[in-house]
Amino acid sequence: MEVNPDIFKAYDIRGVYPEDLNEEVARLLGRAFVSFLGVEKVVVGRDMRVSSPSMFDALTQGLMEQGADVINIGQVSTDQYYYACATLDEAGMMVTASHNPAEYSGFKMVRRMPQLLSGDDGIQDLRRLVESAAFRRPLRQGSMTEQDLSAGFIELVLGLVDVGSLSSLRVIADTGNGMVGPILKRVYQHLPSVELTGMYLDPDGTLPNHGLDPLQPENRAELQDRVRREGADVGFAFDGDGDRFFTIDDRGEFVAGDFLTALLGQYLLEKVANAKVVHDVRASWAVRDLIRAAGGIPLMERVGHAFFKKRMAAESAIFGGEVTGHYYFKDFFFADSGIVPSLLILEMLSKKKTKLSDLLAPLQARYFISGEINSRIIANPQDKLQQIAQAFDDVAEVDTLDGISASFENWHFNVRASNTEPLLRLNLEATSKELMEEKRNELLAMIRD
């Protein structure tokens, strides 16, 4: 079958429904998944998108046609899906387009937790199988059973914190009509001292209120305003499928993902001494510095949840964080979750008897970060990266783990190509605001030349 090759991404499969991804592609992907992995059972969940029920039906039809039994876990968040794959020790496919707009569909695929299929490891194999229809001959017709594993998920995540230590905290949580609202309410019912105010907790694939990506300022503006007006201790925002998590401090200010990685890593090292913490190539030096100061070992990894899970498992790292809001935990199968970091923040604030803004103040006074800046370019992104590498090769410590990273005594940067668009993404940090702005402008001029 002819299929748009662009839907096969670095970390998952994703495209516009029904132009790029439709029921027939979903059915063939189900057959390809079973044929490629040779599995007999597959865990399948789905998100709240309008297209997800029919895409789920087509996918599971293909899985069963190819001879696999389907374990239907229903409409769940992605961290619930990871929990199901891990506890049942089975492969899995989740029907979700994560934080993409309503018209998208997609799939996240688990080989065996914490190993996911990625562009380098499995996703392109699925593409070739779908295009050729060269599936193995099925030996049987699969069947479907349903399992509700939510009670076990709730028990596990609550067990990762000391619920009895939590102070009286006021939390406003915005799940954006995505998948987190129902399970968040059930988890927080077990936190009697925490006052939870919810925003858009009911899943609704039409997205009547705002988009599913809290990294976009317009999607978190209302939450920030309410935290300020209502005097909440903290605000939490979750992306559409619940594997990314974002925090608003008590001032109503957005907390950078690398600063939160630094604070959570430092806090978790108080529980497990001399452990490893993984961060991505874009992260602030705050992560490296706080982890080392706490006696931990910081490890740098390329961007992407498939790579992070694999590296964390290989290193037995206790925690990992990405600038874009993915937080990974050894005690959660090395997987990312939105609910787990929300609970840890509440525990950290309670035990330290402080405000989040007070914990952030020393970092914001010392580390000046640009945030991720995207530049659309006409030239070949790899050619432009090569030009940047050559420009800094003789004057800086250059690393090519993921794009181009260069470090100087008082500033550093990373430039990466987007996996999906003709964009270069710049992250830069310096030891003063003035130097950050100066070097940011120099790099952007070079990128956009």
Sequence and secondary structure as in RCSB ss.txt:
>XXXX:A:sequence
MEVNPDIFKAYDIRGVYPEDLNEEVARLLGRAFVSFLGVEKVVVGRDMRVSSPSMFDALTQGLMEQGADVINIGQ
VSTDQYYYACATLDEAGMMVTASHNPAEYSGFKMVRRMPQLLSGDDGIQDLRRLVESAAFRRPLRQGSMTEQDLS
AGFIELVLGLVDVGSLSSLRVIADTGNGMVGPILKRVYQHLPSVELTGMYLDPDGTLPNHGLDPLQPENRAELQD
RVRREGADVGFAFDGDGDRFFTIDDRGEFVAGDFLTALLGQYLLEKVANAKVVHDVRASWAVRDLIRAAGGIPLM
ERVGHAFFKKRMAAESAIFGGEVTGHYYFKDFFFADSGIVPSLLILEMLSKKKTKLSDLLAPLQARYFISGEINS
RIIANPQDKLQQIAQAFDDVAEVDTLDGISASFENWHFNVRASNTEPLLRLNLEATSKELMEEKRNELLAMIRD
>XXXX:A:secstr
    GGGB SSSEEEETTTTS HHHHHHHHHHHHHHH  SEEEEEE S TTHHHHHHHHHHHHHHTT EEEEEEE
  HHHHHHHHHHHT EEEEE  TTS TTEEEEEEEEETTEE BTTBBHHHHHHHHHHT     SS   EEE   H
HHHHHHHHTTS GGG   EEEEEE TTSSSHHHHHHHHTT TTEEEEEES S  TT SS  S TTSHHHHHHHHH
HHHHHT SEEEEE TTSS EEEE TTS B  HHHHHHHHHHHHHHHSTT EEEEETT  HHHHHHHHHTT EEEE
E SSHHHHHHHHHHHT SEEE TTS EEEGGGTTEE SHHHHHHHHHHHHHHTS HHHHHHHHHHH EE   EEE
E SS HHHHHHHHHHHHTTTSEEE SSSEEEE SSEEEEEEE SSSSEEEEEEEESSHHHHHHHHHHHHHHHH 
